[in-house]
Amino acid sequence: MLLPYLLLAAYLLAVNLYAFLWVRTQRRAAEGRARGGSGNARLLLAGLLGGALGGYIAMLALRFKTDNLLPMLLLPLMIVLNGYLVYALVRGGWAVLR
């Protein structure tokens, strides 16, 4: 009975770590070039899949600057959505997925 919760925690940890590392990689790549794409689509996809918190923390901690305002507005909304979905899964049981 504990296995689904451990799998959920491992999944969320992995997705948040991926989002954090993606922002760090983009930050380092941006230091070497004057202009270019920032990879916002991949960050938003990781945020939608559960890594919004890791991506947002990385953006604040690493002072990641983006030309697009969309990630700064959508990631906090995705944090709330991800939190609600995790709450619904844990509180309501796994019957939602069946």
Secondary structure, DSSP 8 states (H G I E B T S, - for coil): --HHHHHHHHHHHHHHHHHHHHHHHHHHHHHH-SS----HHHHHHHIIIIIHHHHHHHHHHTT---S-SHHHHHHHHHHHHHHHHHHHHHHH-GGGG-
